[in-house]
Amino acid sequence: MSEAAAAQAPGTRSYRWLAAPLLAFALVSLTAGLFANHQPRSKGYFRLFFSDPIHLKAGFATAVVVLACFQLFTATWIFGSCPGPSRPG
């Protein structure tokens, strides 16, 4: 058994196991702080056809409702609960 292993009691850790996550947290925090303080010259990296975030959310919500209705319709068609011709096959 080496002297370093004998110096530490079993189950204890050195301070080094905490240094890497703290260093990563500090770098992420500093980067976020620098980006938050930055005054951009443009209005973003890219522009979508929505004028503001609320219209983007409304468009996504509409797409979700349409896709959910389509999923319900196709499920009833597959299981034969829908009136009209049943599924092929």
Contacts in CASP RR format, 6 or more apart in sequence:
PFRMAT RR
TARGET T0000
AUTHOR 0000-0000-0000
METHOD contacts of the structure
MODEL  1
MSEAAAAQAPGTRSYRWLAAPLLAFALVSLTAGLFANHQPRSKGYFRLFF
SDPIHLKAGFATAVVVLACFQLFTATWIFGSCPGPSRPG
8 14 0 8 1.000
48 56 0 8 1.000
50 56 0 8 1.000
50 59 0 8 1.000
73 82 0 8 1.000
76 82 0 8 1.000
77 86 0 8 1.000
77 87 0 8 1.000
78 87 0 8 1.000
80 86 0 8 1.000
80 87 0 8 1.000
END
